Amino acid sequence: MQTLQVDLAERSYPIYIGADLLQRADLLAQHIVGRQVAIVSNETVAPLYLAALESALAGYRVTSIVLPDGEAFKNWQTLQTIFDGLLGARHDRRTTVIALGGGVIGDMAGFAAACYQRGVNFIQIPTTLLSQVDSSVGGKTGINHPLGKNMVGAFYQPQAVLIDTRSLVTLPPRELSAGLAEVIKYGLICDEPFLGWLEANMTALRALDQVALTAAIERSCAAKARVVGADERESGVRATLNLGHTFGHAIETHMGYGVWLHGEAVAAGTVMALEMSCRLGWIDSNERDRCMRLFLAAGLPVVPPAEMTPEHFLEHMAVDKKVQDGQLRLVLLRAVGEAVVTSEYPRDILNATLSADYAALVARLNNQ
C-alpha cells in the first residue's frame, strides 16, 4: 500500500492506494468519528462491493443508500434520496458518510455530507479509474443543473481517500478509457515525462495490469495533491486541472448527461484545447498530433459531436465556472507540460478552433 498526503493544514488527509483496501477495517476505523455510518453507492457498484464494505464495518450502525447509476441522476431529486436515508435512519452530527462508487457517487455523497446538519464526516472509496485519479481527491462536490454541469455544489474535503485497485477488474473497457483521459491530462498540464511513460504502458493499462495501473494512479494522485495543496478553492493554479473541461462540459450538457462519459467529453475537449494552443503558436502540430495519438491509443474519442455547431459550444461555455466578469477563461497549453488559464486570446482563434475539421485531422493521422 502507498500513502500520499493532501496538505491542507488542519484539513489534511491521506490517500491510500493498494489492493483489497475495502476489507481494511483498521484503515476505515481511523477516519470514522462516531458509531453511525452511511454508505452511498449505486445499483451497479453495490452488488459488487457493498457487502465487503459492510462486513469491514461490523460493529458500526450502518445504513446503505443505493442510488440509480449514471450522470443523468446527478441531480436534486437523487440528492434528496440521500437525505431521506440519513434522516430516516436518524443519523446525527457524528455520522460518517462513505462514498462507494465512481465520480457521480463521490460528488453527490460529498455534497450531501457537506449539507447534512451543516457538515458531517466523509470518506471517499472510489471504484472507477476516473474517480480514483481525479474526482475523489480535492474536495469538489456537487450536482448538475440542466443548464450546466457541476454548477451547484461545495468544496468539502474528505477525511480520507481509499483507492482499492482491485475494484478496477470489474470496470467496463469504456469506463476504463474514460478514466485514462484524466490520467493523460496530468502529463499534459504538469508532467511531460509522464506522457512518454503512458505511451510505453498504454497497452498494459488497458489490459488492467495491476502494476501499471497502480503506478499511473499514484503519479496522477500525487500531481493532483500538489495542485490542491497549493490552491484548494481554484483561485489560481488548480484551474489548470480543467484542461479540456470547458469544451468537454459543453459536450456533456448539449448531448444530455450520460450520453458521453465525462472522460470521453474531456478527451474530445482536450483535443480542442490542443488545437487552439497550436493555432496560437504555443505548441506545434507535431506535439498536438502526438497527444491526439495517445488519446486514440487509450480508446477515446477525439472528434466532438458532429451535430454541435460553434454556436452550441459558445452557448454552453458562457455558463462555465471559469467565466469571470463576462470573460471566458480557457485552460490551454503554453507548452506540453505547462498549462495556463487565460482570457487573452483572439476571438477569431476560438471561432476557428470551434469550426475545425477534427475528423480530417484523425484521417490524416491514420494515413501517416
Salt bridges, closest charged atoms under 4 A:
GLU10 OE2 - ARG11 NE 3.87
ASP20 OD2 - ARG166 NE 3.55
ASP26 OD1 - ARG24 NE 2.89
GLU71 OE2 - LYS74 NZ 4.00
GLU71 OE2 - LYS149 NZ 2.46
ASP107 OD2 - LYS74 NZ 2.65
ASP134 OD1 - LYS185 NZ 3.22
ASP134 OD1 - LYS224 NZ 3.07
GLU182 OE1 - LYS185 NZ 2.76
GLU182 OE2 - HIS245 NE2 3.10
GLU182 OE2 - HIS262 NE2 3.22
ASP191 OD2 - ARG219 NE 2.78
GLU192 OE2 - ARG290 NH1 2.97
GLU199 OE2 - ARG290 NE 2.84
GLU232 OE2 - ARG11 NH1 2.62
GLU234 OE1 - LYS140 NZ 2.40
GLU252 OE1 - LYS149 NZ 3.32
GLU252 OE2 - HIS262 ND1 2.92
GLU264 OE2 - ARG174 NE 2.64
GLU275 OE2 - ARG279 NE 2.69
GLU275 OE1 - ARG288 NH1 2.94
ASP289 OD1 - ARG288 NE 3.01
ASP289 OD2 - ARG364 NH2 3.18
ASP320 OD2 - LYS322 NZ 3.09
